[in-house]
Amino acid sequence: MKHLAAYLLLGLGGNTSPSASDITEVLESVGIEADSDRLEKLLSELKGKDLQELIAQGSAKLASVPSGGSGGAPAAAGGASGAGAAPAEEKEEEKEEEKEESDEDMGFGLFD
């Protein structure tokens, strides 16, 4: 990823076909050592390709990837009213226990 990031930075800066030495220079400027094998592989895969087209193709692929979150909500809301009350009571008890524990050590932890 660091090699690709350097490649993209150089592309944004106007260098349409960054060389291995260009990318290495960018990485070394921030204290990162370039891996020559990965760098050469990246350059061979990107050789002759337009950066803007690759970004557009990648964005189209990412748009089709599900971004989650919809599967868990119905299960949480679908419980019976009696079953939903029990977890809330347990959480309140846990909070009370945590408060008691914090008072015992008077604000000082084991590793403070």
ABEGO torsion letter per residue (X at the ends): XAAAAAAAAAAAAGBABBBAAAAAAAAAAAGBBBBAAAAAAAAAAABGBBAAAAAAAAAAAAAABBAEGAAAAAAAAABBAAAAAAAAAAAAAAAAAAAAAAAAAGGBBAAX
